[in-house]
Amino acid sequence: MTSPSKTHNLFAPLAEIDAERPALISEEGLLTHGALRRRVGAAQRWLADQPAERPLLLSATAASDLLPAFIAAGALGRTAAVGDRRWSEAVRARVVAALGQPLIGESLPAFPTGEGADDPPRFAPNPCRPFYVGFTSGTTGLPKAYARSHRSWIETMVAGREGGMVVVRGVNVFPQEVEAALKALPGILDAGVVGLPDAGRGALLVALVEGEGGTDPAALAALRPEKRPRRIIGVTALPRTLTGKIDRRALAELAARLITR
């Protein structure tokens, strides 16, 4: 199995599964997966016409326009910096100066959701290239920037390799929640849950368990269907780090090998 190497590749399968399913609920209303995909396409066409050296600075823009612009920036190999609406004018001015001449979020056009917006410019961004810049509050009162690449974001937030969130059929699943439910079952000593890439579901949830407990997913009927592992596999020992914690990267690799046997 291969992992999606760019963040924007995670959204198209969700639109294909159920285009009418809500993707974003904000103050501006509801945006479906199909409408989000079309807005991303429109945002890509707009951004492709802007100077390539200018990053995006997103903060006070409506969420229904901010999210498509953020995804489009990643798809085109551009960088999007997400600011804080609470910044003072002085702080904001310093961030803008530090970024050079960014495209300011408030000036983004209203991206359409109509037909004909599904053929965006095609580009193959480097998965190691920073696509997202965030800011901490900073101990000095000034925000401090940090950058994330496509690969690092996916490995921590989607593939579950660091115990982060997994998206299954558009539902956010936290491995720790599923692991806790598994460990509450009789005979289960410990459990590790990982989301492996799956074109249909977004992620295939797999659990590896230590102990003599059962490996029937029906035992987790209390969890909503998307949170139940498709496979529960018994192992002698879960892979662990030197400190005794579950090694999430090794867990994903082991799970991928076991389900293909």
Buried (B, 14 or more C-beta within 10 A) or exposed (E): EEBBBBBBBBBBBBBEBBBEBEBBEEEEEEBBBBBBBBBBBBBBBBBBEEEEEBBBBBBEBBBBBBBBBBBBBBBBBBBBBBBBEEBEEEBBEBBBEEBEEBBBBEEBEEBBBEEEBEEBEEBEBEBEBBBBBBBEEEEEEBBEEEEBBBBBBBBBBBBBBEBBBBBBBBBEBBBBEBBEBBBEBEEBEBBBBBBBBBEEBBBBBBBBBBBEBBBEBEBBEEBEEBBBBBBBBBBEEBBBEEEEEBBBBBBBBBBBEBBEE
